[in-house]
Each structure stands twice: as C-alpha cells, then as structure tokens.
Amino acid sequence: MDEDDLDEEDAHLPSHPSDVLSSHMSSASTSGFSFTEDHYNLLNGRIDSLTSIVDGLQNTVEGLQQSVDGLTMLLHQVLASQQSLNSPFDMMFSPPSLPEN
C-alpha cells in the first residue's frame, strides 16, 4: 500500500472528532448513546493497531513468498543437475539388453 492509497482512504475519514460528533448528534441523542472524543480516540487507536498488525502480516507473507520462490529455484537447479548426472550413470550401469530371438 503506498501513500496515494492512504490519502484516498483518509479522505473518507473525518479530520477531527468534533466532525464525527456533530454529524451524529441527532442520532446519538435519540438512541441514548453519545459518541465522545474518548470513544473516537479509542477507535482510532484500535484501527491503528489493526493496521500495524495487517502490515506486519503482509510483510511476513511477502517474506514467505520470497523464501518459497528461492526454494523453488533451488529445487529446479537440483533437479536439473541430478538429471544431468543420472544420464551417464544410467547408460553405464543399465542392465544389458537381451538379444531378441
């Protein structure tokens, strides 16, 4: 995720808790729940924590993918060298062919 993506996502978020409070005042007063600045800060803190966790998981997955790619390349090299080694070996030690009658 690059900075352009973050800017687009942030455009949908209110810039300050008062924006949230004022936009939800009428619904908050009718439901008996008031969304305070503390709620807003707590929510933002949890969102930041989740974002950090997701970023960490993304880095872990990318590292695993690089490891898998490296192991795949190594396996191909081993198989290619094994095939080149087995060819002369198979010819030297293959059982003699039986004469056809």
CORTA-V421270 format. One record per pair of residues at least 12 apart in sequence whose ideal C-beta (glycine too) atoms are under 7 Angstrom apart, sorted by the first residue. I is the first residue (numbers start at 0). J is the second residue. Records with the same first field share a line. If there is no record, write none. Layout:
BEGIN
I=J, J
END
This chain:
BEGIN
16=36, 39
19=34, 39
20=34
END
